[in-house]
Every structure is written in structure tokens, then in C-alpha cells.
Amino acid sequence: MTYATSDLCDAHEGQVRVAAPIFRSFGGRTAFHGPIATLKLFEDNGLVRQTLATPGEGRVLVIDGGGSLRCALLGDQLAQLAVDNGWSGVVVWGCIRDSAAIARMNLGVLALATHPRKTEKKNLGERDVPVSFAGIDFRPGEWLYADADGLIVAAKRLL
């Protein structure tokens, strides 16, 4: 299915929220969409592994990592887990690592930057809660659409 976020914005004016252009694309899939699942955590990716180990069913995992630039919340092993379990994409308000390997995977990945350091694994954080960053709110069950022009969120499926 092809689409452009710019066309979706035009066709659904007033019904979509547009994220500030703060993300870089790292995944092998540059356009992706799906229902949102959320995590809120800080410098601990234990819940990321747990969540990506579940059936993705075309969903997009949105990770509120507090914008930390001190470690990576997603690496190649977790990205491969996402691919294997049918996730459409991962959006990280924070960093990833293993970017060269992730670029070869059939997964959409948006993040602020890369960082070589891994996180601690304390499994702390919250799952399926509303999160806010990049100037918009992300709510579980809403729909996220991303492509080379940006990231948008809608309360319902647009396509």
C-alpha cells in the first residue's frame, strides 16, 4: 500500500497531528504505518524486548525514552525480533545502535540519533499509556503513518 503523509494531511485536514521533524530514518522500510502501541521508560530497554517478542500484527511501537542521548534503546537484535514478530515499525524518542544492520531490515525505524552504549535491563517503565513528544500525543490504538516527509498520527485508520 502506497501513500504520502503530505496527501493524508491534505485529505484529512484537522484530523491528524503532525510530529515535529526531529527524527532520522534508520530502518530498511522508509514508509510504514499501523496501530500504535506505547512504552514509557528511561535508559532501560527491558520492556522493549518483552514487547517486541509479542505478535506485532502490523503495529508500530512508540517508545518515549525521555529523549535520552546517553544510550540506545533499540539495536539489531531487538529490531530483528520486531521483524520476526510482524511489527511494522518502531519510533524512538531516544537513540538506537547497530544502524547499518537495521538499515537492511524490513522495518521502519525512526529515532533521534545513534549511540553505541547499551541500556541497563531493569524492566522498569510503563506499557500502553499515552505519551507526548515531538509536539504531539501518541495514544495506544491510534494510527501512525510515517514516510520520508514526516510522521503523523490520527485517531482512526485513514487508509
N, C-alpha and C positions, 0 to 999 in steps of 0.2 A: 504494500500500500504506500503510495507516494503522497506527500502533502508538503506544504510550506507553512512554517509558523506565521509568516507575513500574511499569507492568504487566509489562514484561520483567524488571525487578528482582525482582518478586514471583514470577513464574513460573520464574525461573532463579536463585533464591537460592543464593549460594555459587559461582555460575559466572560472575558478572560483576564487573567492577571499576568503581567509580563515581568519576568525577573530582570534585575539589573544585570548588565553584561559583564559579570565578574568571573565567569567560568571559562576554562580551557577544555577543549575536547581531547580525550586521550584514547577512547575506545575505537575498535575497528568499525563500529557502526556509528556513523555520524548523525543519522536521524533515527530517533526512537520515540516510542510513546507507550503509555499504559496506565493502569490504575496505580495510585500512589500507596506505598507502604512507608512508614517513617520509623526512624530511630533518632533518639536524642542522647548523646554521650559526649565524653571529652577524653581524648587521648587514650582510649581503650576500645579495641575493636572486637572484643569477645562476642558481643551481641550481633556484630556484623556477620561473623562466621555462622552463628546459630541461625540467623535469619536467612542467609543465602543458602543454607543447607536444606531449606524447606522448598516445596514447589513454588516457583515464581509465577507460573501461569500468565506470563506476559506483563507482569507488574514492573514498576520502577521503584527501586529502593532509594529513598531520600534520606540522607544522613546529615543531621545537624551536629557537626563536630565542633561547634563553637568557633569556627573559623581558625582553628589552631594551625600554625605553620611549623610546629615543632616535631611532628611525627606523621606517619602515613596510616590512614585508616583502611586502605584497600591496597592489596598487592596482587601479583599474578595468580597466586593460589586461590585467593578468595574470588577474584574475577572469573577464574575457570570454574569454580563452584557455581557461580551465578549462571554462567553459560550452560553448564551441565544440568541445572535445575530449572531452566526456562525463564530466567529473568530477562526483561527487555533492556534494562539499563540501571545505572547507579549514578546518583548525583551526590557529591560530597562537598559539604561546606567545610573544607579542610584539604588535606593532601592525600595523594596516592604515591605508590612506588612501583617499580618494575614496569615503567611506562612503555618500553619497547615491546615487551611481551603482550601487554594489554592492548596495544595498537593492532596486534594481529588477531584479536579475538572478536567474535561476532557478538559484541556487547557495546551498548552506548555507555560511555563514562565521561562525566563532567566533574571537574574539581578545580580548586583554586590554583594548585601547583603540585610539584613533586617534591618528595623528601625521602632520603634513604633510610631513615630510622623507623623501626617498627614500634608498635604501641605495647603497653602492658596489657595483660589479659586478666582483668578482674571481673569481667562480665557485668560492669556497672552501666546503668543507663535506663532509658525508658523506650518502650516499643509502642507503636501505633498511637502516638499523641500528636496533636497539631504542633508544627514547628514553623519558625519565621526566620528568614534570612533573605538576602538579595532583594530586599524591599517588598517581599510578598509572603503570604501564608501558604503553607503546604499542609493539606489535611488528608488523612488516610481515606482512601476510596475515591478521591477526586482524580482527575486525569491530567497527566503531564505530557506535553509534546515538546520535543527538542529537535533542532536541526542546526545547520551552520549559521543561521541568523539569530538564534536565541532559544530561550526556554519560556514556555507559557504554561499556565495551569487554568483548568476550567472545572466547574463544579460537576459537570456531566461529560459524557463521551461526545466528542464533536464529529467523529468520522464513523 
